[in-house]
C-alpha cells in the first residue's frame, strides 16, 4: 500500500482516528438514521441503501454476541453484505500472518472488522490492509462500544460537554475508550479502581486532564450523571478469585447509585453478572439503559461504517 493510498483509507481503531468532529458527525447521523427507520422490520434495508454493493468481512478471535449481530445487521441495513469467520477456522488460526491476511481480505471485501486480543494485531491489520479496518474490540480499547454509549447518553436528554461519568471496577479496555472520549468530547470521568486494577497511566493522559482515578467508589459516584461498570472477569482472564475479592467493594448497588444525581443513568456494555459488579435492583431498575445501549451498537456502527467509507464527517 502506497502512502497516497493510505491517506484515502479511514480506519477506526480508536476514537481519536475520527476526532471530535467525526464523532459528533457519526452521532448525529446515527440519531437521524435510527429515527428514519422507526417501525421497520429489522431486516429491511434503509431507504437510501448507502452501502449497496459493499461487503464487510468480520473476523472473530474472541467470542461475541453484540458485536457479531450488530455489525452483521448494520451492513445489511445499509444495503451491503457480510462474511463472518472465526479466527480459528481461518488460516490465521494456523499461523498465517496478520499482514498476509490483511492483504488477502483486501482483495475480496470492502472493509474488515476484527475482534481480537492484542491491539498490535489490529494496528498491523490496518497497516497492510488496503480497505478500512474497524476495531470490534481489543484488550486496549473498545471504541464501537463507546460510540453506542455516547449515543445512548444523548438520547437520554443529556449533553456530553460538562457531563460527569463515574466508572466502577476494573481499569479495562472499555474504560480506556471512555477516557479517550472524555478528552475529545469535553466531559469528565472519575474512575474508582482498586490497587492492582487501575488503568494504565498512558490511557488517563489521553483524556487531556478530563479523567482521574480514585480508590473510593463513593467519591467517583458522588454527583455523577452516568454510572458505568463492566464485568469483572473478562474472557480468558486468570486469577479470578483474587480479582473478585479486590473488586467486591466496587459493586454498584442501590446505596451507591443513590449518591449520583437523581436523574443519573446506569450503563453496562454486557454481558453482566448480576450479584457481582452490579445488583439486580440497579441493572434491572428504572435508571438502567442497558437494553437501549445494546441496541445502539447497531445504530452507532452503521454510522461508523459510513464514516469509514467517507460518506459522513
Residue pairs with C-beta under 8 A, 6 or more apart in sequence:
1 127
1 128
1 129
1 130
5 130
9 129
9 130
9 131
9 132
10 17
10 132
10 307
10 308
10 309
10 310
11 17
11 126
11 129
11 132
11 133
11 134
11 308
12 18
12 132
12 133
12 134
12 135
12 143
12 144
12 304
12 307
12 308
13 119
13 122
13 123
13 126
13 133
13 134
13 135
13 141
13 143
14 135
14 141
14 143
14 177
14 180
15 23
15 141
15 143
15 146
15 147
15 177
15 180
15 181
15 184
16 180
16 184
16 206
18 26
18 307
18 313
19 184
20 184
20 185
21 313
22 307
22 313
23 147
23 150
23 181
23 184
23 185
24 185
25 303
25 307
25 312
25 313
26 147
26 300
26 303
26 304
26 306
26 307
26 312
26 313
27 147
27 150
27 151
27 154
27 300
27 303
29 302
29 303
29 306
29 307
29 312
30 147
30 151
30 296
30 299
30 300
30 302
30 303
31 151
31 154
31 155
33 46
33 299
33 302
33 303
34 296
34 299
36 46
36 47
37 44
37 46
37 47
37 77
42 73
42 77
43 73
43 76
43 77
44 77
45 52
45 76
45 77
45 78
45 79
46 77
46 78
46 79
49 78
49 79
50 78
50 79
50 306
50 311
51 75
51 78
51 79
51 80
51 305
51 306
51 309
52 78
52 79
52 80
53 79
53 80
54 75
54 78
54 79
54 80
54 81
54 110
54 111
54 309
55 75
55 80
55 81
55 82
55 83
55 108
55 109
55 110
55 111
56 71
56 75
56 80
56 81
56 82
56 83
56 109
56 110
56 111
56 112
56 113
56 305
57 82
57 83
57 85
57 105
57 108
57 109
57 111
57 112
57 113
58 68
58 71
58 72
58 82
58 83
58 84
58 85
58 112
58 113
58 114
58 115
58 136
59 85
59 86
59 87
59 90
59 92
59 101
59 105
59 112
59 113
59 114
59 115
59 116
60 67
60 68
60 84
60 85
60 86
60 87
60 114
60 115
60 136
61 86
61 87
61 88
61 92
61 114
61 115
61 116
61 117
61 121
62 115
62 116
62 117
62 137
62 235
62 236
63 235
64 115
64 136
64 137
65 271
66 269
66 270
66 294
66 297
67 113
67 115
67 136
67 137
67 144
67 297
68 84
70 297
70 298
70 301
71 82
71 113
71 136
71 301
72 82
72 84
73 298
74 298
74 301
74 302
74 305
75 81
75 82
75 305
76 82
77 298
77 302
78 302
78 305
78 306
80 110
83 108
83 109
86 93
87 93
87 116
90 96
90 101
91 101
92 98
92 101
98 121
98 124
98 125
98 128
99 124
99 127
99 128
100 128
101 125
102 112
102 124
102 125
102 126
102 127
102 128
102 129
102 133
103 128
103 129
103 130
105 112
105 129
105 131
106 112
106 129
106 130
106 131
109 131
110 131
110 132
110 309
111 131
111 132
111 133
111 134
111 305
111 308
111 309
112 125
112 129
112 131
112 132
112 133
112 134
113 133
113 134
113 135
113 136
114 121
114 122
114 125
114 133
114 134
114 135
114 136
115 136
115 137
116 122
116 136
116 137
116 138
117 138
117 139
117 236
118 138
118 139
119 138
119 139
119 140
119 141
121 138
122 133
122 135
122 138
125 133
126 133
132 308
132 309
134 144
134 304
134 305
134 308
135 141
135 142
135 143
135 144
136 144
137 144
137 145
137 173
138 173
139 173
140 173
140 176
141 173
141 176
141 177
141 180
142 173
142 174
142 176
142 177
142 269
143 177
143 180
144 297
144 300
144 301
144 304
145 174
145 177
145 269
145 297
146 174
146 177
146 178
146 180
146 181
147 300
147 301
147 303
147 304
148 293
148 294
148 296
148 297
148 299
148 300
148 301
149 178
149 228
149 267
149 269
149 293
149 296
150 160
150 181
150 185
150 300
151 296
151 299
151 300
152 267
152 289
152 292
152 293
152 296
153 160
153 163
153 226
153 265
153 267
154 160
155 292
155 296
156 265
156 289
158 225
158 226
158 265
160 185
160 186
160 187
161 185
161 186
161 187
162 186
162 187
162 188
163 187
163 188
163 225
163 226
164 187
164 188
164 189
164 190
164 223
164 224
164 225
164 226
165 178
165 182
165 187
165 188
165 189
165 190
165 224
165 225
165 226
165 227
165 228
166 189
166 190
166 191
166 192
166 220
166 221
166 224
166 226
166 227
166 228
166 260
167 175
167 178
167 189
167 190
167 191
167 192
167 193
167 220
167 228
167 229
168 191
168 192
168 217
168 220
168 221
168 227
168 228
168 229
168 250
168 251
168 252
168 256
168 277
169 192
169 193
169 197
169 229
169 230
169 232
169 247
169 250
169 277
170 193
170 197
170 230
170 232
170 234
170 243
170 247
171 191
171 193
171 197
171 198
171 199
171 200
171 203
171 213
172 199
172 230
172 234
174 228
174 230
174 269
175 189
175 191
175 193
175 199
175 203
175 230
176 199
176 200
176 203
176 206
178 189
178 228
179 189
179 191
179 199
179 203
179 204
179 206
179 207
179 210
179 211
180 203
180 206
180 207
181 187
182 188
182 189
182 207
182 208
182 210
182 211
183 206
183 207
183 208
183 209
183 210
183 211
186 210
187 210
188 210
188 211
189 207
189 210
189 211
189 212
190 211
190 212
190 213
190 214
190 219
190 220
190 224
191 198
191 199
191 211
191 212
191 213
191 214
191 220
192 213
192 214
192 215
192 216
192 217
192 219
192 220
192 221
192 250
193 199
193 213
193 215
193 250
194 215
194 246
194 247
194 249
194 250
195 215
195 246
196 246
197 243
197 246
197 247
198 213
199 213
204 211
204 212
204 213
214 220
217 249
217 250
217 256
218 256
218 259
221 227
221 256
221 257
221 259
221 260
222 259
222 260
223 259
223 260
223 261
224 259
224 260
224 261
224 264
225 260
225 261
225 263
225 264
225 265
226 264
226 265
226 266
226 267
227 252
227 256
227 257
227 260
227 264
227 265
227 266
227 267
228 266
228 267
228 268
229 250
229 252
229 268
229 277
229 278
230 268
230 269
230 277
231 271
231 272
231 273
231 276
231 277
232 243
232 244
232 247
232 273
232 276
232 277
233 240
233 243
233 244
233 273
237 243
244 276
247 277
250 277
251 276
251 277
251 278
251 279
252 266
252 277
252 278
252 279
252 282
253 278
253 279
253 281
253 282
254 279
254 281
254 282
254 285
257 264
257 266
257 282
257 287
264 287
265 287
265 288
265 289
266 278
266 282
266 283
266 285
266 287
266 288
266 289
266 290
267 289
267 290
267 293
268 277
268 278
268 283
268 288
268 290
268 293
269 293
270 290
270 294
272 278
272 283
272 290
274 280
274 283
274 284
282 288
283 290
303 312
306 312
307 313
